[in-house]
Amino acid sequence: MSRPATRARRLHRLTIVGLSAGTALSLTACQAGDDSAGDAPRSTPKQSTAPRGLLSKDAATQALDTYVKVNNRANATRDPKLLNTVEDGQVYEQSSADFEQWNTMTKKDQKWYKTAFYYEGREYLIPSSDSGAGWFAVKTRSSSDTKKRDILLILDKVDGTYKVVMSLYTDERLPKIAVDKNGFISPADPSAKVGTLAPDGLSNAYEDFFETGGKTAGTTFAATEATRGSLDAYKSGPGGELKSYAVEKNFAMKPANPKIYALKLADGGTLAIFPTAHSSELMLKPQYMSQFDITPGKKEAVYNDAKRDIVTNEYQGQALAVLQPKSKPRVMGIEYRLVDSR
C-alpha cells in the first residue's frame, strides 16, 4: 500500500534557472408424518437456506493476509509488478509512484517504507451474495501507524483475484456501519443523492478547493482537517522567489480509476470512498518567459528533468466522505500523490 502522505497534497519546490531558489443449509427436515397416519401422504421435506455472504470471513482473512505478505515483499524490493498481483486501483497508482520516486525520499523514510507491517483490530465488512456488490471492505489499523488511525480498505475482484483497490487513513474515527441481522453490510447506490450530493458527485465538487480555493466547495462541504489541508495547498502557490515570477493553476481531471464504493451507515447516512484527481500548471509570467526557465524539483524530475516555461503535474487521489440527509458532506480523509510531471 502507499504510505500516508503528511499533507493533503504533497507540494514540491521548484527553482528558476538563474535565481536562488515537494467481507446452513438447515434441513428443517420437517418430516411431518406420523406412522399412525396409515396411508396419509408424508409432507415434502422443506429446506431453508440462511443468507450467504459474498465470501466467508475466512476467505476474506486469507485475501487480506496474502495482500499484507506480498505488499511487504514488494515494498522491500520496490517491485511494482509483484505489488500489482494484490493491489490495483487508485492505491496502486499511488504506490507505484512511490516506487518511482524512491530515490527522492530521505533514508529515514526509505527505511520506514521498507519495514514490514500488518493490520490489527480488523473488522470485516462483507455484503450478502445477492447484494449485487463484488467487493468487501475492512476497517482496521496499521502496525506502522503510531497515531493508530482508522483505515478503510476496499478489496474488489480484479481479473478473478481480490485486490486492495482503495486504502485510506482517516482523520477521524469511522462512523458505525449498518449491519443486518445476518451480519452483512448494505452497499449504497453511488448515484443516489444523500442530502445535497451523491457519492459520484463528490470528486468534481471537491476539486473546486484546488481550482478556485473553495469558492463553491467551501460552502458545499463541512470544514474538516482534509478540507483545511486542501485549502492550504491552494493558498501556498509557488514557493520562494517563484511567487514573483510564476503563477500556478489547478484543473480537475478524471481519476485514473473512476469506480466509487459506498455503503450504508447505522444512522441512515452513507459512507463513500471515491477517487479524485487534478493537475497543476506552474507557469512563468509572460514577461519572464524569454529570460528564465523553471527547473523541476526532485520528484518532478523523475518524470521529466527538462527545464521549461510550464511544469504540469498530475495528482491522483482517493478520499472518504460521510454523507447525511440533513448536513453537509464531511470528508474524513484524502490523499494525493504526484504520479506524473511534464
C-alpha positions, 0 to 999 in steps of 0.5 A, a space after each residue: 500500500 502507499 504510505 500516508 502522505 503528511 499533507 493533503 497534497 504533497 507540494 514540491 519546490 521548484 527553482 528558476 534557472 538563474 535565481 536562488 531558489 515537494 467481507 446452513 443449509 438447515 434441513 428443517 427436515 420437517 418430516 411431518 408424518 406420523 406412522 399412525 397416519 396409515 396411508 396419509 401422504 408424508 409432507 415434502 421435506 422443506 429446506 431453508 437456506 440462511 443468507 450467504 455472504 459474498 465470501 466467508 470471513 475466512 476467505 476474506 482473512 486469507 485475501 487480506 493476509 496474502 495482500 499484507 505478505 506480498 505488499 511487504 515483499 514488494 515494498 522491500 524490493 520496490 517491485 511494482 509488478 509483484 505489488 500489482 498481483 494484490 493491489 490495483 486501483 487508485 492505491 496502486 497508482 499511488 504506490 507505484 509512484 512511490 516506487 518511482 520516486 524512491 530515490 527522492 525520499 530521505 533514508 529515514 523514510 526509505 527505511 520506514 517504507 521498507 519495514 514490514 507491517 500488518 493490520 490489527 483490530 480488523 473488522 470485516 465488512 462483507 455484503 450478502 451474495 445477492 447484494 449485487 456488490 463484488 467487493 468487501 471492505 475492512 476497517 482496521 489499523 496499521 502496525 506502522 501507524 503510531 497515531 493508530 488511525 482508522 483505515 478503510 480498505 476496499 478489496 474488489 475482484 480484479 481479473 478473478 483475484 481480490 485486490 486492495 483497490 482503495 486504502 485510506 487513513 482517516 482523520 477521524 474515527 469511522 462512523 458505525 456501519 449498518 449491519 443486518 441481522 445476518 451480519 452483512 453490510 448494505 452497499 449504497 447506490 453511488 448515484 443516489 443523492 444523500 442530502 445535497 450530493 451523491 457519492 459520484 458527485 463528490 470528486 468534481 465538487 471537491 476539486 473546486 478547493 484546488 481550482 478556485 480555493 473553495 469558492 463553491 466547495 467551501 460552502 458545499 462541504 463541512 470544514 474538516 482537517 482534509 478540507 483545511 489541508 486542501 485549502 492550504 495547498 491552494 493558498 501556498 502557490 509557488 514557493 520562494 522567489 517563484 511567487 514573483 515570477 510564476 503563477 500556478 493553476 489547478 484543473 480537475 481531471 478524471 481519476 485514473 480509476 473512476 469506480 466509487 464504493 459506498 455503503 450504508 451507515 447505522 444512522 441512515 447516512 452513507 459512507 463513500 470512498 471515491 477517487 479524485 484527481 487534478 493537475 497543476 500548471 506552474 507557469 512563468 509570467 509572460 514577461 519572464 518567459 524569454 529570460 528564465 526557465 523553471 527547473 523541476 524539483 526532485 520528484 518532478 524530475 523523475 518524470 521529466 528533468 527538462 527545464 521549461 516555461 510550464 511544469 504540469 503535474 498530475 495528482 491522483 487521489 482517493 478520499 472518504 466522505 460521510 454523507 447525511 440527509 440533513 448536513 453537509 458532506 464531511 470528508 474524513 480523509 484524502 490523499 494525493 500523490 504526484 504520479 506524473 510531471 511534464 
